[in-house]
Amino acid sequence: MRLLALELIFSLLDIRGHIPRFDDFRPAPVAPAPTGTARALAAAIAAFAVLSLAIWAAVRLAVHLF
């Protein structure tokens, strides 16, 4: 019902031709970018390493102080 009302409003405002239909879109080729995946994996590993080192340093400092 909402889509019908929205379509009616758009047709009254004369902007109906600017809305693409679902069948107007062609499916994109499914080819993952290997560089993007590798960069994301490297960033996740680096973030995990930095957080691990920060926790290790905090624990080591706490043990040393007490």
C-alpha positions as CSV (number, residue, x, y, z in Angstrom):
1,M,0.0,0.0,0.0
2,R,2.9,2.4,0.8
3,L,4.5,1.8,-2.6
4,L,1.2,2.5,-4.3
5,A,0.8,5.8,-2.4
6,L,4.4,6.7,-3.1
7,E,4.0,5.9,-6.8
8,L,0.8,8.0,-6.9
9,I,2.5,11.0,-5.3
10,F,5.4,10.7,-7.7
11,S,3.1,10.5,-10.7
12,L,1.2,13.6,-9.5
13,L,4.5,15.5,-9.1
14,D,5.5,14.3,-12.6
15,I,8.8,12.6,-11.5
16,R,7.6,9.1,-12.3
17,G,10.1,8.7,-15.2
18,H,13.1,9.1,-12.9
19,I,12.4,6.0,-10.8
20,P,14.0,2.9,-12.2
21,R,12.2,-0.4,-12.0
22,F,13.7,-3.5,-10.6
23,D,14.1,-5.1,-14.0
24,D,16.1,-2.1,-15.2
25,F,19.1,-3.2,-13.2
26,R,21.4,-5.7,-14.6
27,P,23.2,-8.0,-12.2
28,A,26.8,-7.1,-11.6
29,P,29.5,-9.7,-12.3
30,V,30.5,-11.5,-9.1
31,A,34.3,-11.1,-9.0
32,P,35.7,-10.2,-5.6
33,A,38.6,-7.9,-5.6
34,P,41.5,-9.8,-4.1
35,T,43.4,-6.7,-3.1
36,G,40.4,-5.3,-1.2
37,T,40.0,-8.6,0.7
38,A,43.7,-8.8,1.5
39,R,43.8,-5.2,2.7
40,A,40.8,-5.8,5.0
41,L,42.4,-8.9,6.4
42,A,45.7,-7.1,7.0
43,A,43.8,-4.2,8.7
44,A,41.9,-6.7,11.0
45,I,45.2,-8.5,11.9
46,A,46.9,-5.2,12.6
47,A,44.1,-4.0,14.8
48,F,44.0,-7.3,16.7
49,A,47.8,-7.1,17.2
50,V,47.7,-3.6,18.5
51,L,44.8,-4.4,20.9
52,S,46.6,-7.5,22.1
53,L,49.8,-5.6,22.8
54,A,47.9,-2.9,24.6
55,I,46.2,-5.4,26.9
56,W,49.5,-7.2,27.4
57,A,51.2,-3.9,28.3
58,A,48.5,-3.0,30.8
59,V,48.6,-6.3,32.5
60,R,52.4,-6.3,32.7
61,L,52.3,-2.8,34.1
62,A,49.6,-3.8,36.7
63,V,51.6,-6.8,37.8
64,H,54.8,-4.8,38.0
65,L,53.1,-2.0,40.2
66,F,51.4,-4.4,42.6
